[in-house]
Each structure stands twice: as structure tokens, then as C-alpha cells.
């Protein structure tokens, strides 16, 4: 029977971009809107009875709007965990609406036309893990030498005119345009399972089979996270890269 979740979190600006539009939530920690990512990984352990949550937010928008959107998302998510009660699925669904309202309010108050963030979240309880996401930041389950994507990519199916598909869901969609619809799944888990949450700074650089190979070959998640980040940087590091690995123990 699982008792704890061990975690590690890396966040790196990359080799090309000067600013970091990624953010995260682990152990009630996140980055301010103006940041230099993480100098060293965050790591620790939580009891499943705490119902710990882990999240990655990948901001979008020019003129520093992306990092503001991801910061607002992380800050509001932290606030939601303290104020919203109920089952994990309901908490995460409400948190997504709170994050969306907060980003939209900031846009309206500052006459910003467009900004937003993805959200990719895991929340554990003693029996299940709840998966919630908006956008295309990936959540993967790793066990028995396999890598299974458990999040839903909210992207346009026809990307013939774009190198990267447009997002159909994200944090920062005004209510007058259309409602956000977070993807929420409830999964069983077992001791030894590893879960990866990441921004596309990793998945655009390192293919999924290679990610699976690295995570499965490493004796601990700290080494796995270091190796994944190093590989993304070795291949160009063209985007900000955030990696969270959770291990059921």
C-alpha cells in the first residue's frame, strides 16, 4: 500500500530565451512573475493523506505577459487549494475556473488583448490520483518500462498552416468567447509508479520513447530529472523547460 509521494522539480530558462514563462506548484512553492527559474531542483516527500498536488504552468504572450499569466495561475492555484473543499476532481475543476477568472481579470484591468497559460496538474489521495489539464503541457504515467500520456492535448486537429497546433483550451479564455473545459481523469496507482509533468520545452526536444528510457533506467527520480533536463539542453534548449517527477512509494 502506498504511503508517500516523493517528488523532484526542475525549471530552466533554456539556451535561447532570456525570460522564463514557465511556472510550477510543488510543496506550496512557485516562482514570482520575474524570475530566473530554479538554480537547484526542489525535492521532497509528502504523505498521500495530505492530498498533495503538483502542477506545471507554461505561459503564453509577449511583453512578459506569459510569465505573468503562469505566475497568476500558480498563485491562484495555491489559493484555491486553501479555500476550496470537496473531492479532488471538484477542487481542481474549481481551481481551473478561478485561475481563468484571475488571468482574464488581469487582462481586462491592464488592457491586454491576449495572454494565457497551460495547466497540468496531479493531485494524490490515499486511493487515487486525479489528473487535470488545460492546454498541451504533458502528464505521463511511467511503469513497467512504458510511458503513457494521461493528459489530454487541447489543440486544433488541423495544423497544416502552423508548425505548432493552436490551443483550444488554456487558462485565460474570456467567458464571452467560450467556456473552459478542463480535462479531468481519476486513476488508480501502485507503489513504484512514476508520473511526469512537463512543459513542451522537454517534449519538443526529447521524444517520448527516449523520455521513457531515461526515467526507467534511473535508480532515483532526482537523477532522472537531471538527465531529462540535460538532454533537452543538449539538443538546443530552445524553450523554457519545467520537469516534475512524482514517485509513489
C-alpha positions, 0 to 999 in steps of 0.5 A: 500500500502506498504511503508517500509521494516523493517528488523532484522539480526542475525549471530552466530558462533554456539556451535561447530565451532570456525570460522564463514563462514557465511556472510550477506548484510543488510543496506550496512553492512557485516562482514570482512573475520575474524570475530566473527559474530554479538554480537547484531542483526542489525535492521532497516527500509528502504523505498521500493523506495530505492530498498533495498536488503538483502542477506545471504552468507554461505561459503564453504572450509577449511583453512578459505577459506569459510569465505573468499569466503562469505566475497568476495561475500558480498563485491562484492555484495555491489559493484555491487549494486553501479555500476550496473543499470537496473531492479532488476532481471538484477542487481542481475543476474549481481551481481551473475556473478561478485561475481563468477568472484571475488571468482574464481579470488581469487582462481586462484591468491592464488592457491586454488583448491576449495572454494565457497559460497551460495547466497540468496538474496531479493531485494524490489521495490515499486511493487515487490520483486525479489528473487535470489539464488545460492546454498541451503541457504533458502528464505521463504515467511511467511503469513497467518500462512504458510511458503513457500520456494521461493528459489530454492535448487541447489543440486544433486537429488541423495544423497544416498552416502552423508548425505548432497546433493552436490551443483550444483550451488554456487558462485565460479564455474570456467567458464571452468567447467560450467556456473552459473545459478542463480535462479531468481523469481519476486513476488508480496507482501502485507503489513504484509508479512514476508520473511526469509533468512537463512543459513542451520545452522537454517534449519538443526536444526529447521524444517520448520513447527516449523520455521513457528510457531515461526515467526507467533506467534511473535508480532515483527520480532526482537523477532522472530529472537531471538527465531529462533536463540535460538532454533537452539542453543538449539538443538546443534548449530552445524553450523554457523547460519545467520537469516534475517527477512524482514517485509513489512509494 
